[in-house]
Amino acid sequence: MTSKKSELDSGVTCVGCDVRNCKFNDIAGSYCTANQIRVQNKTAVSKGDTFCDTFTPKGSF
């Protein structure tokens, strides 16, 4: 079994993404191409309470 610390240290190398209007979405592979992602909502108690703060509409700089 992997320890919590090593799981956090390794990071996530591929994050699935279905948001077609995000400039970081690789439509062919349905994954996020951003160097890092940020998920927001400090008061979240369920998956539906969270959101991707990295989202940037296509065509934005």
Backbone as XML, in Angstrom:
<?xml version="1.0"?>
<chain id="A" units="angstrom">
  <residue number="1" name="MET">
    <atom name="N" x="0.836" y="-1.187" z="0.000"/>
    <atom name="CA" x="0.000" y="0.000" z="0.000"/>
    <atom name="C" x="0.882" y="1.252" z="0.000"/>
  </residue>
  <residue number="2" name="THR">
    <atom name="N" x="0.500" y="2.242" z="-0.771"/>
    <atom name="CA" x="1.268" y="3.483" z="-0.893"/>
    <atom name="C" x="0.898" y="4.443" z="0.229"/>
  </residue>
  <residue number="3" name="SER">
    <atom name="N" x="1.908" y="5.114" z="0.792"/>
    <atom name="CA" x="1.615" y="6.066" z="1.858"/>
    <atom name="C" x="1.015" y="7.328" z="1.275"/>
  </residue>
  <residue number="4" name="LYS">
    <atom name="N" x="0.261" y="8.063" z="2.112"/>
    <atom name="CA" x="-0.351" y="9.321" z="1.677"/>
    <atom name="C" x="0.704" y="10.287" z="1.158"/>
  </residue>
  <residue number="5" name="LYS">
    <atom name="N" x="1.821" y="10.416" z="1.858"/>
    <atom name="CA" x="2.844" y="11.374" z="1.463"/>
    <atom name="C" x="3.372" y="11.067" z="0.060"/>
  </residue>
  <residue number="6" name="SER">
    <atom name="N" x="3.679" y="9.823" z="-0.241"/>
    <atom name="CA" x="4.216" y="9.513" z="-1.557"/>
    <atom name="C" x="3.161" y="9.699" z="-2.641"/>
  </residue>
  <residue number="7" name="GLU">
    <atom name="N" x="1.889" y="9.459" z="-2.340"/>
    <atom name="CA" x="0.828" y="9.704" z="-3.310"/>
    <atom name="C" x="0.774" y="11.195" z="-3.648"/>
  </residue>
  <residue number="8" name="LEU">
    <atom name="N" x="0.886" y="12.046" z="-2.651"/>
    <atom name="CA" x="0.844" y="13.486" z="-2.871"/>
    <atom name="C" x="2.082" y="13.967" z="-3.601"/>
  </residue>
  <residue number="9" name="ASP">
    <atom name="N" x="3.240" y="13.421" z="-3.273"/>
    <atom name="CA" x="4.488" y="13.838" z="-3.901"/>
    <atom name="C" x="4.535" y="13.484" z="-5.383"/>
  </residue>
  <residue number="10" name="SER">
    <atom name="N" x="3.929" y="12.372" z="-5.764"/>
    <atom name="CA" x="4.015" y="11.932" z="-7.151"/>
    <atom name="C" x="3.161" y="12.780" z="-8.086"/>
  </residue>
  <residue number="11" name="GLY">
    <atom name="N" x="2.103" y="13.374" z="-7.603"/>
    <atom name="CA" x="1.240" y="14.203" z="-8.430"/>
    <atom name="C" x="0.439" y="13.386" z="-9.426"/>
  </residue>
  <residue number="12" name="VAL">
    <atom name="N" x="-0.393" y="14.063" z="-10.178"/>
    <atom name="CA" x="-1.232" y="13.428" z="-11.175"/>
    <atom name="C" x="-0.661" y="13.769" z="-12.544"/>
  </residue>
  <residue number="13" name="THR">
    <atom name="N" x="-0.437" y="12.774" z="-13.374"/>
    <atom name="CA" x="0.168" y="13.036" z="-14.673"/>
    <atom name="C" x="-0.862" y="13.157" z="-15.795"/>
  </residue>
  <residue number="14" name="CYS">
    <atom name="N" x="-2.061" y="12.690" z="-15.569"/>
    <atom name="CA" x="-3.095" y="12.796" z="-16.598"/>
    <atom name="C" x="-4.447" y="12.997" z="-15.934"/>
  </residue>
  <residue number="15" name="VAL">
    <atom name="N" x="-5.074" y="14.123" z="-16.243"/>
    <atom name="CA" x="-6.383" y="14.433" z="-15.684"/>
    <atom name="C" x="-7.384" y="14.446" z="-16.824"/>
  </residue>
  <residue number="16" name="GLY">
    <atom name="N" x="-8.384" y="13.605" z="-16.737"/>
    <atom name="CA" x="-9.425" y="13.577" z="-17.753"/>
    <atom name="C" x="-10.214" y="14.877" z="-17.749"/>
  </residue>
  <residue number="17" name="CYS">
    <atom name="N" x="-10.643" y="15.312" z="-18.926"/>
    <atom name="CA" x="-11.413" y="16.549" z="-19.047"/>
    <atom name="C" x="-12.375" y="16.434" z="-20.218"/>
  </residue>
  <residue number="18" name="ASP">
    <atom name="N" x="-13.645" y="16.700" z="-19.962"/>
    <atom name="CA" x="-14.662" y="16.666" z="-21.005"/>
    <atom name="C" x="-15.138" y="18.058" z="-21.398"/>
  </residue>
  <residue number="19" name="VAL">
    <atom name="N" x="-14.538" y="19.102" z="-20.843"/>
    <atom name="CA" x="-14.970" y="20.470" z="-21.106"/>
    <atom name="C" x="-14.391" y="20.932" z="-22.439"/>
  </residue>
  <residue number="20" name="ARG">
    <atom name="N" x="-15.167" y="20.854" z="-23.467"/>
    <atom name="CA" x="-14.708" y="21.136" z="-24.833"/>
    <atom name="C" x="-14.345" y="22.603" z="-25.054"/>
  </residue>
  <residue number="21" name="ASN">
    <atom name="N" x="-14.881" y="23.513" z="-24.240"/>
    <atom name="CA" x="-14.624" y="24.935" z="-24.426"/>
    <atom name="C" x="-13.412" y="25.432" z="-23.642"/>
  </residue>
  <residue number="22" name="CYS">
    <atom name="N" x="-12.669" y="24.553" z="-22.989"/>
    <atom name="CA" x="-11.480" y="24.970" z="-22.235"/>
    <atom name="C" x="-10.255" y="24.874" z="-23.127"/>
  </residue>
  <residue number="23" name="LYS">
    <atom name="N" x="-9.418" y="25.908" z="-23.099"/>
    <atom name="CA" x="-8.228" y="25.905" z="-23.958"/>
    <atom name="C" x="-7.236" y="24.815" z="-23.578"/>
  </residue>
  <residue number="24" name="PHE">
    <atom name="N" x="-7.338" y="24.255" z="-22.378"/>
    <atom name="CA" x="-6.428" y="23.199" z="-21.941"/>
    <atom name="C" x="-6.937" y="21.796" z="-22.266"/>
  </residue>
  <residue number="25" name="ASN">
    <atom name="N" x="-8.126" y="21.683" z="-22.852"/>
    <atom name="CA" x="-8.682" y="20.379" z="-23.173"/>
    <atom name="C" x="-8.098" y="19.862" z="-24.484"/>
  </residue>
  <residue number="26" name="ASP">
    <atom name="N" x="-7.551" y="18.649" z="-24.436"/>
    <atom name="CA" x="-7.090" y="17.970" z="-25.645"/>
    <atom name="C" x="-8.280" y="17.162" z="-26.145"/>
  </residue>
  <residue number="27" name="ILE">
    <atom name="N" x="-8.978" y="17.700" z="-27.123"/>
    <atom name="CA" x="-10.230" y="17.093" z="-27.570"/>
    <atom name="C" x="-10.033" y="15.651" z="-28.041"/>
  </residue>
  <residue number="28" name="ALA">
    <atom name="N" x="-8.942" y="15.384" z="-28.718"/>
    <atom name="CA" x="-8.699" y="14.029" z="-29.232"/>
    <atom name="C" x="-8.574" y="13.015" z="-28.105"/>
  </residue>
  <residue number="29" name="GLY">
    <atom name="N" x="-7.946" y="13.409" z="-27.002"/>
    <atom name="CA" x="-7.716" y="12.469" z="-25.910"/>
    <atom name="C" x="-8.576" y="12.704" z="-24.685"/>
  </residue>
  <residue number="30" name="SER">
    <atom name="N" x="-9.369" y="13.770" z="-24.687"/>
    <atom name="CA" x="-10.234" y="14.135" z="-23.559"/>
    <atom name="C" x="-9.454" y="14.231" z="-22.249"/>
  </residue>
  <residue number="31" name="TYR">
    <atom name="N" x="-8.325" y="14.953" z="-22.287"/>
    <atom name="CA" x="-7.571" y="15.166" z="-21.059"/>
    <atom name="C" x="-7.090" y="16.604" z="-20.979"/>
  </residue>
  <residue number="32" name="CYS">
    <atom name="N" x="-6.676" y="17.009" z="-19.782"/>
    <atom name="CA" x="-6.220" y="18.367" z="-19.509"/>
    <atom name="C" x="-4.731" y="18.483" z="-19.834"/>
  </residue>
  <residue number="33" name="THR">
    <atom name="N" x="-4.358" y="19.542" z="-20.559"/>
    <atom name="CA" x="-2.968" y="19.752" z="-20.929"/>
    <atom name="C" x="-2.289" y="20.849" z="-20.098"/>
  </residue>
  <residue number="34" name="ALA">
    <atom name="N" x="-2.990" y="21.392" z="-19.104"/>
    <atom name="CA" x="-2.408" y="22.438" z="-18.254"/>
    <atom name="C" x="-1.237" y="21.865" z="-17.456"/>
  </residue>
  <residue number="35" name="ASN">
    <atom name="N" x="-0.237" y="22.699" z="-17.159"/>
    <atom name="CA" x="0.918" y="22.260" z="-16.364"/>
    <atom name="C" x="0.520" y="21.914" z="-14.943"/>
  </residue>
  <residue number="36" name="GLN">
    <atom name="N" x="-0.497" y="22.555" z="-14.442"/>
    <atom name="CA" x="-1.046" y="22.234" z="-13.124"/>
    <atom name="C" x="-2.506" y="22.627" z="-13.121"/>
  </residue>
  <residue number="37" name="ILE">
    <atom name="N" x="-3.283" y="22.024" z="-12.235"/>
    <atom name="CA" x="-4.682" y="22.390" z="-12.113"/>
    <atom name="C" x="-4.948" y="22.843" z="-10.686"/>
  </residue>
  <residue number="38" name="ARG">
    <atom name="N" x="-5.992" y="23.628" z="-10.539"/>
    <atom name="CA" x="-6.398" y="24.087" z="-9.214"/>
    <atom name="C" x="-7.894" y="23.846" z="-9.097"/>
  </residue>
  <residue number="39" name="VAL">
    <atom name="N" x="-8.267" y="23.074" z="-8.089"/>
    <atom name="CA" x="-9.673" y="22.803" z="-7.806"/>
    <atom name="C" x="-10.064" y="23.648" z="-6.611"/>
  </residue>
  <residue number="40" name="GLN">
    <atom name="N" x="-11.137" y="24.393" z="-6.752"/>
    <atom name="CA" x="-11.534" y="25.356" z="-5.736"/>
    <atom name="C" x="-12.802" y="24.956" z="-4.983"/>
  </residue>
  <residue number="41" name="ASN">
    <atom name="N" x="-12.993" y="25.547" z="-3.857"/>
    <atom name="CA" x="-14.135" y="25.567" z="-2.945"/>
    <atom name="C" x="-13.732" y="24.939" z="-1.621"/>
  </residue>
  <residue number="42" name="LYS">
    <atom name="N" x="-13.226" y="25.768" z="-0.742"/>
    <atom name="CA" x="-12.742" y="25.308" z="0.573"/>
    <atom name="C" x="-13.833" y="24.681" z="1.424"/>
  </residue>
  <residue number="43" name="THR">
    <atom name="N" x="-15.093" y="24.986" z="1.133"/>
    <atom name="CA" x="-16.188" y="24.449" z="1.947"/>
    <atom name="C" x="-16.844" y="23.225" z="1.308"/>
  </residue>
  <residue number="44" name="ALA">
    <atom name="N" x="-16.232" y="22.671" z="0.271"/>
    <atom name="CA" x="-16.809" y="21.515" z="-0.428"/>
    <atom name="C" x="-16.979" y="20.329" z="0.514"/>
  </residue>
  <residue number="45" name="VAL">
    <atom name="N" x="-18.115" y="19.672" z="0.382"/>
    <atom name="CA" x="-18.362" y="18.438" z="1.132"/>
    <atom name="C" x="-18.718" y="17.285" z="0.192"/>
  </residue>
  <residue number="46" name="SER">
    <atom name="N" x="-18.842" y="17.598" z="-1.095"/>
    <atom name="CA" x="-19.109" y="16.558" z="-2.085"/>
    <atom name="C" x="-18.471" y="16.951" z="-3.414"/>
  </residue>
  <residue number="47" name="LYS">
    <atom name="N" x="-18.353" y="15.993" z="-4.310"/>
    <atom name="CA" x="-17.736" y="16.221" z="-5.610"/>
    <atom name="C" x="-18.414" y="17.366" z="-6.358"/>
  </residue>
  <residue number="48" name="GLY">
    <atom name="N" x="-19.735" y="17.456" z="-6.262"/>
    <atom name="CA" x="-20.488" y="18.491" z="-6.956"/>
    <atom name="C" x="-20.218" y="19.899" z="-6.444"/>
  </residue>
  <residue number="49" name="ASP">
    <atom name="N" x="-19.587" y="20.015" z="-5.278"/>
    <atom name="CA" x="-19.276" y="21.324" z="-4.704"/>
    <atom name="C" x="-17.945" y="21.883" z="-5.195"/>
  </residue>
  <residue number="50" name="THR">
    <atom name="N" x="-17.186" y="21.103" z="-5.949"/>
    <atom name="CA" x="-15.867" y="21.539" z="-6.394"/>
    <atom name="C" x="-15.926" y="22.051" z="-7.828"/>
  </residue>
  <residue number="51" name="PHE">
    <atom name="N" x="-14.938" y="22.842" z="-8.213"/>
    <atom name="CA" x="-14.867" y="23.289" z="-9.598"/>
    <atom name="C" x="-13.423" y="23.555" z="-9.981"/>
  </residue>
  <residue number="52" name="CYS">
    <atom name="N" x="-13.167" y="23.491" z="-11.277"/>
    <atom name="CA" x="-11.811" y="23.664" z="-11.799"/>
    <atom name="C" x="-11.541" y="25.153" z="-11.987"/>
  </residue>
  <residue number="53" name="ASP">
    <atom name="N" x="-10.618" y="25.692" z="-11.206"/>
    <atom name="CA" x="-10.257" y="27.095" z="-11.303"/>
    <atom name="C" x="-9.274" y="27.345" z="-12.448"/>
  </residue>
  <residue number="54" name="THR">
    <atom name="N" x="-8.733" y="26.274" z="-13.034"/>
    <atom name="CA" x="-7.794" y="26.386" z="-14.143"/>
    <atom name="C" x="-8.533" y="26.636" z="-15.463"/>
  </residue>
  <residue number="55" name="PHE">
    <atom name="N" x="-9.830" y="26.367" z="-15.490"/>
    <atom name="CA" x="-10.607" y="26.547" z="-16.705"/>
    <atom name="C" x="-10.373" y="27.916" z="-17.329"/>
  </residue>
  <residue number="56" name="THR">
    <atom name="N" x="-10.043" y="27.904" z="-18.613"/>
    <atom name="CA" x="-9.843" y="29.121" z="-19.394"/>
    <atom name="C" x="-10.543" y="28.904" z="-20.732"/>
  </residue>
  <residue number="57" name="PRO">
    <atom name="N" x="-11.488" y="29.763" z="-21.090"/>
    <atom name="CA" x="-12.192" y="29.558" z="-22.365"/>
    <atom name="C" x="-11.233" y="29.548" z="-23.548"/>
  </residue>
  <residue number="58" name="LYS">
    <atom name="N" x="-11.520" y="28.748" z="-24.552"/>
    <atom name="CA" x="-10.698" y="28.723" z="-25.771"/>
    <atom name="C" x="-10.653" y="30.119" z="-26.358"/>
  </residue>
  <residue number="59" name="GLY">
    <atom name="N" x="-9.510" y="30.501" z="-26.899"/>
    <atom name="CA" x="-9.336" y="31.818" z="-27.480"/>
    <atom name="C" x="-8.808" y="32.837" z="-26.488"/>
  </residue>
  <residue number="60" name="SER">
    <atom name="N" x="-8.733" y="32.482" z="-25.182"/>
    <atom name="CA" x="-8.177" y="33.380" z="-24.164"/>
    <atom name="C" x="-6.675" y="33.188" z="-24.074"/>
  </residue>
  <residue number="61" name="PHE">
    <atom name="N" x="-5.989" y="34.203" z="-23.598"/>
    <atom name="CA" x="-4.531" y="34.124" z="-23.456"/>
    <atom name="C" x="-4.132" y="33.743" z="-22.077"/>
  </residue>
</chain>
